[in-house]
């Protein structure tokens, strides 16, 4: 007989609050590279919403700000050594 497997039930985790909403940030500035680096991975990728806790609106503007900063050489596209 084949044993039936039970699916693991996921506990609803506590949602992280959006840092930009809590600080009442009107515009995410592309020149603020220290703040933008907090929302990037070690390899230089833009971190996902579920990891950073940003809301959908601020995640979209954050991605645009990071891309602008990369284009103007304030942020790297890829880290130099990540082997």
Phi, psi and omega in degrees: 000142178276131179278135178271137181263140176270140176283140178286132178276131179273135176278136178291114182283162178282128183283134179288141177283150179287125182293327181286323177291322181291325180273358182056048179279122181280315183229133175274116187274130180286345180276347181272079187289333179294319178289322182292328180295335179292339182256022177237154178279178180296331182273356177100007179276157175283127183287151183285161180298320183292340178272315184277332180087011180283153177282171186297318182296314181287332176294321178295313181290329176295317179296320178295319180295320179294319180294323176294318179294324176294317182296327180265013174066028173274329178236148178280150173287318180220146177292155183294304184239112178226030179285000000 
